[in-house]
């Protein structure tokens, strides 16, 4: 199991407790990135408590960089990705393990928890060769050989690095299988402002994705996108994402993402 975390003091104990009860055998490889709270201390405490299964490292950089570093330290044949603000159902790893294969990627079901209604909005799906490539890396399993062959996550992405990876995988002949039984619970953002901040960077990442992969959203008519927004919160998310997209156009579009191997990261993040 692969994790990259930053400033997850409030959520990390619940996450690691949920992983330690999974069906074995397994290992937990955690990379911490410049946290300003007790995230690193908590990670070390758990590594001392369960040294046979938990290994922790520090490395600065984006989410993509952190996951790549963790994957490089992983010893298993398969990689199960989960995020620091999540926790897994007890049979999560069993469900992933039963479906993943040498050329099969598995996307589980992510359930948002929290009292705020803005956490219940659905993601916008994108299909490539008949497969949904928007399964997020907070609940995703990859064969390690395929992950390594693809070069891992492109560290230049602020967000959408998981969509980019899934797209590249499908284009090489891999398939993506949905396994709803593999459940991960994701904590919604604590405030509406943080929710909008996340939406902003999601829009920024979508622009990065089109810079690298070309037009991906042509099949989605603007009328369909607009009529799909139900309520003020959905419209606010759309507006924040559009603002992020525009900011990338105005400030970052001159640094196009190519199709080659990912270079060193240009921005910290995660």
C-alpha positions as protocol buffer text, in pm:
chain_id: "A"
residue {
  index: 1
  type: UNK
  ca { x: 0 y: 0 z: 0 }
}
residue {
  index: 2
  type: UNK
  ca { x: 137 y: 336 z: -109 }
}
residue {
  index: 3
  type: UNK
  ca { x: 68 y: 669 z: 62 }
}
residue {
  index: 4
  type: UNK
  ca { x: 202 y: 1023 z: 32 }
}
residue {
  index: 5
  type: UNK
  ca { x: 99 y: 1268 z: 304 }
}
residue {
  index: 6
  type: UNK
  ca { x: 136 y: 1630 z: 403 }
}
residue {
  index: 7
  type: UNK
  ca { x: -24 y: 1799 z: 705 }
}
residue {
  index: 8
  type: UNK
  ca { x: -249 y: 1502 z: 784 }
}
residue {
  index: 9
  type: UNK
  ca { x: -209 y: 1496 z: 1162 }
}
residue {
  index: 10
  type: UNK
  ca { x: -585 y: 1476 z: 1214 }
}
residue {
  index: 11
  type: UNK
  ca { x: -645 y: 1188 z: 973 }
}
residue {
  index: 12
  type: UNK
  ca { x: -329 y: 979 z: 963 }
}
residue {
  index: 13
  type: UNK
  ca { x: -395 y: 762 z: 1274 }
}
residue {
  index: 14
  type: UNK
  ca { x: -737 y: 659 z: 1142 }
}
residue {
  index: 15
  type: UNK
  ca { x: -587 y: 579 z: 801 }
}
residue {
  index: 16
  type: UNK
  ca { x: -301 y: 368 z: 936 }
}
residue {
  index: 17
  type: UNK
  ca { x: -528 y: 187 z: 1182 }
}
residue {
  index: 18
  type: UNK
  ca { x: -757 y: 96 z: 891 }
}
residue {
  index: 19
  type: UNK
  ca { x: -464 y: -39 z: 689 }
}
residue {
  index: 20
  type: UNK
  ca { x: -317 y: -251 z: 968 }
}
residue {
  index: 21
  type: UNK
  ca { x: -633 y: -466 z: 980 }
}
residue {
  index: 22
  type: UNK
  ca { x: -630 y: -549 z: 608 }
}
residue {
  index: 23
  type: UNK
  ca { x: -589 y: -900 z: 479 }
}
residue {
  index: 24
  type: UNK
  ca { x: -221 y: -997 z: 457 }
}
residue {
  index: 25
  type: UNK
  ca { x: 36 y: -1017 z: 333 }
}
residue {
  index: 26
  type: UNK
  ca { x: 96 y: -648 z: 273 }
}
residue {
  index: 27
  type: UNK
  ca { x: 334 y: -361 z: 333 }
}
residue {
  index: 28
  type: UNK
  ca { x: 264 y: 8 z: 393 }
}
residue {
  index: 29
  type: UNK
  ca { x: 508 y: 250 z: 231 }
}
residue {
  index: 30
  type: UNK
  ca { x: 451 y: 610 z: 337 }
}
residue {
  index: 31
  type: UNK
  ca { x: 625 y: 923 z: 208 }
}
residue {
  index: 32
  type: UNK
  ca { x: 583 y: 1245 z: 406 }
}
residue {
  index: 33
  type: UNK
  ca { x: 635 y: 1583 z: 236 }
}
residue {
  index: 34
  type: UNK
  ca { x: 731 y: 1885 z: 447 }
}
residue {
  index: 35
  type: UNK
  ca { x: 440 y: 1880 z: 690 }
}
residue {
  index: 36
  type: UNK
  ca { x: 398 y: 2168 z: 934 }
}
residue {
  index: 37
  type: UNK
  ca { x: 215 y: 1959 z: 1192 }
}
residue {
  index: 38
  type: UNK
  ca { x: 284 y: 1623 z: 1364 }
}
residue {
  index: 39
  type: UNK
  ca { x: 231 y: 1409 z: 1054 }
}
residue {
  index: 40
  type: UNK
  ca { x: 593 y: 1288 z: 1043 }
}
residue {
  index: 41
  type: UNK
  ca { x: 604 y: 1211 z: 1415 }
}
residue {
  index: 42
  type: UNK
  ca { x: 282 y: 1009 z: 1390 }
}
residue {
  index: 43
  type: UNK
  ca { x: 415 y: 818 z: 1090 }
}
residue {
  index: 44
  type: UNK
  ca { x: 733 y: 732 z: 1281 }
}
residue {
  index: 45
  type: UNK
  ca { x: 532 y: 617 z: 1582 }
}
residue {
  index: 46
  type: UNK
  ca { x: 335 y: 373 z: 1370 }
}
residue {
  index: 47
  type: UNK
  ca { x: 652 y: 252 z: 1195 }
}
residue {
  index: 48
  type: UNK
  ca { x: 805 y: 173 z: 1536 }
}
residue {
  index: 49
  type: UNK
  ca { x: 485 y: 0 z: 1642 }
}
residue {
  index: 50
  type: UNK
  ca { x: 464 y: -219 z: 1330 }
}
residue {
  index: 51
  type: UNK
  ca { x: 815 y: -223 z: 1176 }
}
residue {
  index: 52
  type: UNK
  ca { x: 749 y: -546 z: 990 }
}
residue {
  index: 53
  type: UNK
  ca { x: 486 y: -382 z: 766 }
}
residue {
  index: 54
  type: UNK
  ca { x: 521 y: -1 z: 784 }
}
residue {
  index: 55
  type: UNK
  ca { x: 815 y: 188 z: 632 }
}
residue {
  index: 56
  type: UNK
  ca { x: 825 y: 567 z: 626 }
}
residue {
  index: 57
  type: UNK
  ca { x: 1033 y: 813 z: 426 }
}
residue {
  index: 58
  type: UNK
  ca { x: 1057 y: 1188 z: 380 }
}
residue {
  index: 59
  type: UNK
  ca { x: 1074 y: 1354 z: 40 }
}
residue {
  index: 60
  type: UNK
  ca { x: 955 y: 1700 z: -71 }
}
residue {
  index: 61
  type: UNK
  ca { x: 744 y: 1757 z: -377 }
}
residue {
  index: 62
  type: UNK
  ca { x: 407 y: 1710 z: -542 }
}
residue {
  index: 63
  type: UNK
  ca { x: 165 y: 1424 z: -484 }
}
residue {
  index: 64
  type: UNK
  ca { x: 297 y: 1257 z: -797 }
}
residue {
  index: 65
  type: UNK
  ca { x: 654 y: 1276 z: -672 }
}
residue {
  index: 66
  type: UNK
  ca { x: 558 y: 1136 z: -332 }
}
residue {
  index: 67
  type: UNK
  ca { x: 372 y: 843 z: -481 }
}
residue {
  index: 68
  type: UNK
  ca { x: 657 y: 772 z: -721 }
}
residue {
  index: 69
  type: UNK
  ca { x: 909 y: 768 z: -437 }
}
residue {
  index: 70
  type: UNK
  ca { x: 689 y: 537 z: -232 }
}
residue {
  index: 71
  type: UNK
  ca { x: 632 y: 306 z: -528 }
}
residue {
  index: 72
  type: UNK
  ca { x: 1008 y: 288 z: -587 }
}
residue {
  index: 73
  type: UNK
  ca { x: 1051 y: 159 z: -230 }
}
residue {
  index: 74
  type: UNK
  ca { x: 764 y: -90 z: -259 }
}
residue {
  index: 75
  type: UNK
  ca { x: 861 y: -457 z: -281 }
}
residue {
  index: 76
  type: UNK
  ca { x: 531 y: -612 z: -384 }
}
residue {
  index: 77
  type: UNK
  ca { x: 402 y: -711 z: -724 }
}
residue {
  index: 78
  type: UNK
  ca { x: 104 y: -473 z: -698 }
}
residue {
  index: 79
  type: UNK
  ca { x: 55 y: -118 z: -571 }
}
residue {
  index: 80
  type: UNK
  ca { x: -258 y: -7 z: -383 }
}
residue {
  index: 81
  type: UNK
  ca { x: -284 y: 372 z: -361 }
}
residue {
  index: 82
  type: UNK
  ca { x: -471 y: 559 z: -88 }
}
residue {
  index: 83
  type: UNK
  ca { x: -452 y: 918 z: 38 }
}
residue {
  index: 84
  type: UNK
  ca { x: -378 y: 1067 z: 377 }
}
residue {
  index: 85
  type: UNK
  ca { x: -728 y: 1214 z: 423 }
}
residue {
  index: 86
  type: UNK
  ca { x: -893 y: 874 z: 370 }
}
residue {
  index: 87
  type: UNK
  ca { x: -940 y: 545 z: 550 }
}
residue {
  index: 88
  type: UNK
  ca { x: -1017 y: 200 z: 414 }
}
residue {
  index: 89
  type: UNK
  ca { x: -1297 y: -46 z: 479 }
}
residue {
  index: 90
  type: UNK
  ca { x: -1168 y: -368 z: 645 }
}
residue {
  index: 91
  type: UNK
  ca { x: -1196 y: -575 z: 327 }
}
residue {
  index: 92
  type: UNK
  ca { x: -1062 y: -304 z: 92 }
}
residue {
  index: 93
  type: UNK
  ca { x: -734 y: -474 z: 9 }
}
residue {
  index: 94
  type: UNK
  ca { x: -901 y: -814 z: -30 }
}
residue {
  index: 95
  type: UNK
  ca { x: -1138 y: -668 z: -291 }
}
residue {
  index: 96
  type: UNK
  ca { x: -857 y: -498 z: -483 }
}
residue {
  index: 97
  type: UNK
  ca { x: -637 y: -806 z: -470 }
}
residue {
  index: 98
  type: UNK
  ca { x: -912 y: -1023 z: -615 }
}
residue {
  index: 99
  type: UNK
  ca { x: -948 y: -808 z: -927 }
}
residue {
  index: 100
  type: UNK
  ca { x: -607 y: -661 z: -1016 }
}
residue {
  index: 101
  type: UNK
  ca { x: -389 y: -840 z: -1271 }
}
residue {
  index: 102
  type: UNK
  ca { x: -76 y: -797 z: -1484 }
}
residue {
  index: 103
  type: UNK
  ca { x: -260 y: -569 z: -1730 }
}
residue {
  index: 104
  type: UNK
  ca { x: -564 y: -483 z: -1515 }
}
residue {
  index: 105
  type: UNK
  ca { x: -595 y: -167 z: -1307 }
}
residue {
  index: 106
  type: UNK
  ca { x: -862 y: -156 z: -1037 }
}
residue {
  index: 107
  type: UNK
  ca { x: -1060 y: 148 z: -927 }
}
residue {
  index: 108
  type: UNK
  ca { x: -1260 y: 112 z: -607 }
}
residue {
  index: 109
  type: UNK
  ca { x: -1556 y: 306 z: -472 }
}
residue {
  index: 110
  type: UNK
  ca { x: -1480 y: 625 z: -279 }
}
residue {
  index: 111
  type: UNK
  ca { x: -1740 y: 738 z: -26 }
}
residue {
  index: 112
  type: UNK
  ca { x: -1726 y: 1093 z: 106 }
}
residue {
  index: 113
  type: UNK
  ca { x: -1781 y: 1133 z: 479 }
}
residue {
  index: 114
  type: UNK
  ca { x: -1858 y: 1447 z: 674 }
}
residue {
  index: 115
  type: UNK
  ca { x: -2147 y: 1671 z: 760 }
}
residue {
  index: 116
  type: UNK
  ca { x: -2104 y: 1914 z: 470 }
}
residue {
  index: 117
  type: UNK
  ca { x: -2328 y: 1864 z: 168 }
}
residue {
  index: 118
  type: UNK
  ca { x: -2068 y: 1997 z: -73 }
}
residue {
  index: 119
  type: UNK
  ca { x: -1874 y: 1676 z: -28 }
}
residue {
  index: 120
  type: UNK
  ca { x: -2144 y: 1473 z: -200 }
}
residue {
  index: 121
  type: UNK
  ca { x: -2098 y: 1607 z: -554 }
}
residue {
  index: 122
  type: UNK
  ca { x: -2009 y: 1347 z: -816 }
}
residue {
  index: 123
  type: UNK
  ca { x: -1695 y: 1354 z: -1028 }
}
residue {
  index: 124
  type: UNK
  ca { x: -1720 y: 1414 z: -1403 }
}
residue {
  index: 125
  type: UNK
  ca { x: -1628 y: 1089 z: -1576 }
}
residue {
  index: 126
  type: UNK
  ca { x: -1401 y: 1075 z: -1881 }
}
residue {
  index: 127
  type: UNK
  ca { x: -1374 y: 767 z: -2102 }
}
residue {
  index: 128
  type: UNK
  ca { x: -1086 y: 641 z: -2313 }
}
residue {
  index: 129
  type: UNK
  ca { x: -1129 y: 325 z: -2523 }
}
residue {
  index: 130
  type: UNK
  ca { x: -1443 y: 246 z: -2324 }
}
residue {
  index: 131
  type: UNK
  ca { x: -1275 y: 276 z: -1983 }
}
residue {
  index: 132
  type: UNK
  ca { x: -1340 y: 540 z: -1718 }
}
residue {
  index: 133
  type: UNK
  ca { x: -998 y: 697 z: -1663 }
}
residue {
  index: 134
  type: UNK
  ca { x: -1106 y: 929 z: -1382 }
}
residue {
  index: 135
  type: UNK
  ca { x: -1077 y: 674 z: -1101 }
}
residue {
  index: 136
  type: UNK
  ca { x: -882 y: 873 z: -840 }
}
residue {
  index: 137
  type: UNK
  ca { x: -553 y: 763 z: -690 }
}
residue {
  index: 138
  type: UNK
  ca { x: -703 y: 766 z: -340 }
}
residue {
  index: 139
  type: UNK
  ca { x: -850 y: 424 z: -427 }
}
residue {
  index: 140
  type: UNK
  ca { x: -657 y: 267 z: -711 }
}
residue {
  index: 141
  type: UNK
  ca { x: -452 y: -51 z: -764 }
}
residue {
  index: 142
  type: UNK
  ca { x: -181 y: -98 z: -1028 }
}
residue {
  index: 143
  type: UNK
  ca { x: 49 y: -382 z: -1126 }
}
residue {
  index: 144
  type: UNK
  ca { x: 392 y: -248 z: -1031 }
}
residue {
  index: 145
  type: UNK
  ca { x: 551 y: -362 z: -1357 }
}
residue {
  index: 146
  type: UNK
  ca { x: 297 y: -157 z: -1555 }
}
residue {
  index: 147
  type: UNK
  ca { x: 338 y: 144 z: -1326 }
}
residue {
  index: 148
  type: UNK
  ca { x: 716 y: 133 z: -1369 }
}
residue {
  index: 149
  type: UNK
  ca { x: 689 y: 88 z: -1745 }
}
residue {
  index: 150
  type: UNK
  ca { x: 471 y: 400 z: -1766 }
}
residue {
  index: 151
  type: UNK
  ca { x: 722 y: 602 z: -1566 }
}
residue {
  index: 152
  type: UNK
  ca { x: 478 y: 651 z: -1278 }
}
residue {
  index: 153
  type: UNK
  ca { x: 288 y: 972 z: -1215 }
}
residue {
  index: 154
  type: UNK
  ca { x: 394 y: 1281 z: -1406 }
}
residue {
  index: 155
  type: UNK
  ca { x: 522 y: 1504 z: -1121 }
}
residue {
  index: 156
  type: UNK
  ca { x: 450 y: 1827 z: -1308 }
}
residue {
  index: 157
  type: UNK
  ca { x: 75 y: 1797 z: -1250 }
}
residue {
  index: 158
  type: UNK
  ca { x: -87 y: 1994 z: -968 }
}
residue {
  index: 159
  type: UNK
  ca { x: -393 y: 1768 z: -993 }
}
residue {
  index: 160
  type: UNK
  ca { x: -520 y: 1521 z: -1258 }
}
residue {
  index: 161
  type: UNK
  ca { x: -195 y: 1323 z: -1240 }
}
residue {
  index: 162
  type: UNK
  ca { x: -405 y: 1012 z: -1181 }
}
residue {
  index: 163
  type: UNK
  ca { x: -618 y: 1075 z: -1493 }
}
residue {
  index: 164
  type: UNK
  ca { x: -300 y: 1123 z: -1695 }
}
residue {
  index: 165
  type: UNK
  ca { x: -156 y: 795 z: -1565 }
}
residue {
  index: 166
  type: UNK
  ca { x: -478 y: 605 z: -1636 }
}
residue {
  index: 167
  type: UNK
  ca { x: -495 y: 749 z: -1987 }
}
residue {
  index: 168
  type: UNK
  ca { x: -140 y: 641 z: -2063 }
}
residue {
  index: 169
  type: UNK
  ca { x: -207 y: 296 z: -1922 }
}
residue {
  index: 170
  type: UNK
  ca { x: -518 y: 239 z: -2132 }
}
residue {
  index: 171
  type: UNK
  ca { x: -337 y: 357 z: -2443 }
}
residue {
  index: 172
  type: UNK
  ca { x: -76 y: 87 z: -2390 }
}
residue {
  index: 173
  type: UNK
  ca { x: -344 y: -182 z: -2380 }
}
residue {
  index: 174
  type: UNK
  ca { x: -425 y: -203 z: -2009 }
}
residue {
  index: 175
  type: UNK
  ca { x: -784 y: -224 z: -1888 }
}
residue {
  index: 176
  type: UNK
  ca { x: -946 y: -57 z: -1590 }
}
residue {
  index: 177
  type: UNK
  ca { x: -1193 y: -253 z: -1380 }
}
residue {
  index: 178
  type: UNK
  ca { x: -1442 y: -96 z: -1142 }
}
residue {
  index: 179
  type: UNK
  ca { x: -1476 y: -284 z: -812 }
}
residue {
  index: 180
  type: UNK
  ca { x: -1738 y: -114 z: -593 }
}
residue {
  index: 181
  type: UNK
  ca { x: -1667 y: -359 z: -311 }
}
residue {
  index: 182
  type: UNK
  ca { x: -1326 y: -195 z: -260 }
}
residue {
  index: 183
  type: UNK
  ca { x: -1443 y: 95 z: -42 }
}
residue {
  index: 184
  type: UNK
  ca { x: -1238 y: 391 z: 76 }
}
residue {
  index: 185
  type: UNK
  ca { x: -1387 y: 668 z: 289 }
}
residue {
  index: 186
  type: UNK
  ca { x: -1272 y: 1022 z: 208 }
}
residue {
  index: 187
  type: UNK
  ca { x: -1308 y: 1312 z: 451 }
}
residue {
  index: 188
  type: UNK
  ca { x: -1475 y: 1610 z: 291 }
}
residue {
  index: 189
  type: UNK
  ca { x: -1302 y: 1947 z: 313 }
}
residue {
  index: 190
  type: UNK
  ca { x: -1350 y: 2110 z: 652 }
}
residue {
  index: 191
  type: UNK
  ca { x: -1474 y: 2442 z: 511 }
}
residue {
  index: 192
  type: UNK
  ca { x: -1651 y: 2559 z: 198 }
}
residue {
  index: 193
  type: UNK
  ca { x: -1350 y: 2778 z: 114 }
}
residue {
  index: 194
  type: UNK
  ca { x: -1121 y: 2473 z: 117 }
}
residue {
  index: 195
  type: UNK
  ca { x: -1370 y: 2292 z: -105 }
}
residue {
  index: 196
  type: UNK
  ca { x: -1357 y: 2578 z: -358 }
}
residue {
  index: 197
  type: UNK
  ca { x: -977 y: 2585 z: -333 }
}
residue {
  index: 198
  type: UNK
  ca { x: -971 y: 2216 z: -426 }
}
residue {
  index: 199
  type: UNK
  ca { x: -1207 y: 2280 z: -718 }
}
residue {
  index: 200
  type: UNK
  ca { x: -983 y: 2562 z: -839 }
}
residue {
  index: 201
  type: UNK
  ca { x: -679 y: 2335 z: -855 }
}
residue {
  index: 202
  type: UNK
  ca { x: -883 y: 2060 z: -1016 }
}
residue {
  index: 203
  type: UNK
  ca { x: -965 y: 2304 z: -1297 }
}
residue {
  index: 204
  type: UNK
  ca { x: -599 y: 2400 z: -1320 }
}
residue {
  index: 205
  type: UNK
  ca { x: -506 y: 2032 z: -1351 }
}
residue {
  index: 206
  type: UNK
  ca { x: -765 y: 1974 z: -1625 }
}
residue {
  index: 207
  type: UNK
  ca { x: -593 y: 2242 z: -1831 }
}
residue {
  index: 208
  type: UNK
  ca { x: -256 y: 2077 z: -1771 }
}
residue {
  index: 209
  type: UNK
  ca { x: -412 y: 1752 z: -1889 }
}
residue {
  index: 210
  type: UNK
  ca { x: -530 y: 1900 z: -2219 }
}
residue {
  index: 211
  type: UNK
  ca { x: -188 y: 2057 z: -2274 }
}
residue {
  index: 212
  type: UNK
  ca { x: -27 y: 1715 z: -2255 }
}
residue {
  index: 213
  type: UNK
  ca { x: -296 y: 1486 z: -2394 }
}
residue {
  index: 214
  type: UNK
  ca { x: -482 y: 1713 z: -2635 }
}
residue {
  index: 215
  type: UNK
  ca { x: -856 y: 1772 z: -2638 }
}
residue {
  index: 216
  type: UNK
  ca { x: -1027 y: 1517 z: -2415 }
}
residue {
  index: 217
  type: UNK
  ca { x: -1361 y: 1681 z: -2344 }
}
residue {
  index: 218
  type: UNK
  ca { x: -1496 y: 1728 z: -2696 }
}
residue {
  index: 219
  type: UNK
  ca { x: -1772 y: 1473 z: -2646 }
}
residue {
  index: 220
  type: UNK
  ca { x: -1910 y: 1672 z: -2353 }
}
residue {
  index: 221
  type: UNK
  ca { x: -2138 y: 1942 z: -2485 }
}
residue {
  index: 222
  type: UNK
  ca { x: -2139 y: 2267 z: -2291 }
}
residue {
  index: 223
  type: UNK
  ca { x: -2516 y: 2241 z: -2255 }
}
residue {
  index: 224
  type: UNK
  ca { x: -2480 y: 1899 z: -2093 }
}
residue {
  index: 225
  type: UNK
  ca { x: -2219 y: 2028 z: -1852 }
}
residue {
  index: 226
  type: UNK
  ca { x: -2429 y: 2329 z: -1754 }
}
residue {
  index: 227
  type: UNK
  ca { x: -2757 y: 2140 z: -1712 }
}
residue {
  index: 228
  type: UNK
  ca { x: -2577 y: 1886 z: -1493 }
}
residue {
  index: 229
  type: UNK
  ca { x: -2512 y: 2147 z: -1224 }
}
residue {
  index: 230
  type: UNK
  ca { x: -2775 y: 2107 z: -956 }
}
residue {
  index: 231
  type: UNK
  ca { x: -2783 y: 2374 z: -686 }
}
residue {
  index: 232
  type: UNK
  ca { x: -2568 y: 2663 z: -573 }
}
residue {
  index: 233
  type: UNK
  ca { x: -2284 y: 2444 z: -445 }
}
residue {
  index: 234
  type: UNK
  ca { x: -2245 y: 2267 z: -779 }
}
residue {
  index: 235
  type: UNK
  ca { x: -2239 y: 2597 z: -964 }
}
residue {
  index: 236
  type: UNK
  ca { x: -1982 y: 2736 z: -721 }
}
residue {
  index: 237
  type: UNK
  ca { x: -1760 y: 2433 z: -782 }
}
residue {
  index: 238
  type: UNK
  ca { x: -1791 y: 2477 z: -1157 }
}
residue {
  index: 239
  type: UNK
  ca { x: -1702 y: 2848 z: -1131 }
}
residue {
  index: 240
  type: UNK
  ca { x: -1397 y: 2775 z: -913 }
}
residue {
  index: 241
  type: UNK
  ca { x: -1278 y: 2503 z: -1151 }
}
residue {
  index: 242
  type: UNK
  ca { x: -1323 y: 2734 z: -1449 }
}
residue {
  index: 243
  type: UNK
  ca { x: -1119 y: 3000 z: -1270 }
}
residue {
  index: 244
  type: UNK
  ca { x: -838 y: 2750 z: -1218 }
}
residue {
  index: 245
  type: UNK
  ca { x: -852 y: 2652 z: -1583 }
}
residue {
  index: 246
  type: UNK
  ca { x: -829 y: 3018 z: -1690 }
}
residue {
  index: 247
  type: UNK
  ca { x: -541 y: 3088 z: -1452 }
}
residue {
  index: 248
  type: UNK
  ca { x: -345 y: 2802 z: -1609 }
}
residue {
  index: 249
  type: UNK
  ca { x: -417 y: 2943 z: -1955 }
}
residue {
  index: 250
  type: UNK
  ca { x: -301 y: 3290 z: -1855 }
}
residue {
  index: 251
  type: UNK
  ca { x: 2 y: 3203 z: -1643 }
}
residue {
  index: 252
  type: UNK
  ca { x: 118 y: 2853 z: -1727 }
}
residue {
  index: 253
  type: UNK
  ca { x: 19 y: 2774 z: -2081 }
}
residue {
  index: 254
  type: UNK
  ca { x: 361 y: 2866 z: -2212 }
}
residue {
  index: 255
  type: UNK
  ca { x: 512 y: 2569 z: -2030 }
}
residue {
  index: 256
  type: UNK
  ca { x: 344 y: 2290 z: -2223 }
}
residue {
  index: 257
  type: UNK
  ca { x: 353 y: 1936 z: -2094 }
}
residue {
  index: 258
  type: UNK
  ca { x: 510 y: 1707 z: -2351 }
}
residue {
  index: 259
  type: UNK
  ca { x: 467 y: 1338 z: -2407 }
}
residue {
  index: 260
  type: UNK
  ca { x: 815 y: 1240 z: -2295 }
}
residue {
  index: 261
  type: UNK
  ca { x: 932 y: 1105 z: -1963 }
}
residue {
  index: 262
  type: UNK
  ca { x: 839 y: 1329 z: -1668 }
}
residue {
  index: 263
  type: UNK
  ca { x: 1120 y: 1568 z: -1571 }
}
residue {
  index: 264
  type: UNK
  ca { x: 1199 y: 1688 z: -1220 }
}
residue {
  index: 265
  type: UNK
  ca { x: 903 y: 1860 z: -1057 }
}
residue {
  index: 266
  type: UNK
  ca { x: 869 y: 2233 z: -1102 }
}
residue {
  index: 267
  type: UNK
  ca { x: 632 y: 2294 z: -813 }
}
residue {
  index: 268
  type: UNK
  ca { x: 592 y: 2166 z: -457 }
}
residue {
  index: 269
  type: UNK
  ca { x: 250 y: 2053 z: -356 }
}
residue {
  index: 270
  type: UNK
  ca { x: 30 y: 1774 z: -226 }
}
